[in-house]
């Protein structure tokens, strides 16, 4: 079996053969009339016209020998067969194709459309030129790239060899397009907010830190999609805003978590968490129908249906039902004892982390879709406290397949309460809690000037990963990789 270097040298020799024949192996432009999906859709009319046309693509297969060759092209929109016959093509051009072209090369072919005896829509080639000559081969056809590290590192080859993977990313683009269209149709204005921040407001996560040379100050990559900035826009008089963008969290990797990902957040003045639940249920149902053509899904061992009304799960009551612990009244030692009894590991010993860990143990048993509501005030530093259930907040999360795939609440707009909760978060930071939320005192000042009652909500590409039943890393075009040693 030839080595990669030997194969590369063979490709170089073929490239030189093209040059010697007067054909540029890397032209800036080549003849190109239709993408291949259009050719397939309009084939009957194109065949009937018998007009000479040009198409392009990467060669994915060559079969036949002697006087006839069948070649499969792929231009990213579809695949199509072209036929080279010695009696239909200049002899030198036919010989040059045989001697200088490899699977993987990009070519432009010119000819007329016809149907083969086997009923295959095709083009009979009357001329061709090289569009891009490859110097390295594609992976072996039947196995592709089998090493997971190489698959992500050479994602471009992985996609070329796996049309289903390419379709996945088209579907992901449709996922975000459906989201954007829904928000705009409901009167939300798309905005852009800073990705570099002095404090990482809007979530509890460990941030990436860098240095701003001009200002000579430390700054952080955002961990939310402009939560505290979009709330400022509510105070500024914009009633409905949303943003789709990248967030960054310097934390561990799992099938549900990455350090860089896309989220959407919206903020809606004069609305509360009940309004938010109604709107987001409609959003999820719209995404399901527009992108997947169904509301029924199976993922992570759970089956669920987005259609109809969704049940409501009470945070405190659900934990007590599954574990016997009331997280509002139990002592820290009782919560630790229960986690130890359940065999659940936990990091940090403060009450917020213990409460959150107990919930994460319980959530895996819920298939959803369901709304999780009335979280303890301690784990929700930006949500408005519930008047009916003191100690809890007007917050909701969307649950599917044992995990949260959306988070919203009636936003806290009481500056006195917000200052007190930020002071508690600052105390947690000083005690070593890396996930506690950084206080943002200028945000408190904004609240003192006044922000209307507001509902905020966010969700991300984790939802897409769940709906296609794949680890989130598989649904990113270019996940971050360690450098090769």
Secondary structure, DSSP 8 states (H G I E B T S, - for coil): ---HHHHHHHHHHHHHHHHHTT--TT-S-------HHHHHHTHHHHHHHT--EEEEEEEEEEE--TTEEEEEEE-SS-EEEEEEEGGGS-HHHHHHHHHH--TT-EEEEEEEEEE-TT--EEEEEEEEEEEE--SS----TTT----HHHHHHTHHHHHHH-HHHHHHHHHHHHHHHHHHHHHHHTT-EE----SEESS--SS-----EEEETTTTEEEEE-SSSSHHHHHHHHHHT-SEEEEEEEEE--S--BTTB-SEEEEEEEEEET--HHHHHHHHHHHHHHHIIIIIS-SEEEETTEEEE-SS--EEEEHHHHHHHHHS--TTTS-HHHHHHHHHHHT---S--SHHHHHHHHHHHHHTT--EEEEEE--BGGG-TTB-B-SSSTTBBSEEEEEETTEEEEEEEEB---HHHHHHHHHHHHHHHHTT-TTS----HHHHHHHHH----EEEEEEEHHHHHHHTTS-GGGGSTT-------
